[in-house]
Amino acid sequence: MIKEFSSFANLEELIHLIRILAAAICGYVIGYNREKHSKAAGIKAHMMICIAASLMMVISKYGFGDVMNTAGFSCDVARVAAGIITGMGILGGIIMVRDRGAATGINTAAGLWVTLGVGMALGAGMYVSALGVVLITMIVQCLPHLAGEHTDRSQDS
């Protein structure tokens, strides 16, 4: 059994799993601040989106290697990444326009959009960029609270 895990392919899959685990951690960090302030999308939503985006990027980059050199076969693996973005756009639209046509949940949708991007970056192996975006996101989320700005707008649900 240990011999099975010593092959290059399994080591590569372990690296993919580490990327997905890093996405889970980053999703947790982004979602924690939202949940701490009792927002609709908290830790679990951000973690799940970041994990899913990371997994889909890993699939996009590495999931078609077994068929890429097949004669007569061609595919555009970038379509998987484009599909991730499209799906989040639809989900974001649903989140924002759910209260009788009023634009609510804009910050929630934006936060989930960023979380999706972090997951995609981690799935692609862009660790420094992803961690930098998490840091920037945490600063942006905390600034209004640090400045003492507590508005009663229904924009952020």
Secondary structure, 3 states (H helix, E strand, C coil): CHHHHCCHHHHHHHHHHHHHHHHHHHHHHHHHHHHHCCCCCCHHHHHHHHHHHHHHHHHHHHCCCCCCCCCCCCCCCHHHHHHHHHHHHHHHHHHHCCECCECCCHHHHHHHHHHHHHHHHHHCCCHHHHHHHHHHHHHHHHHHHHCCCCCCCCCCC
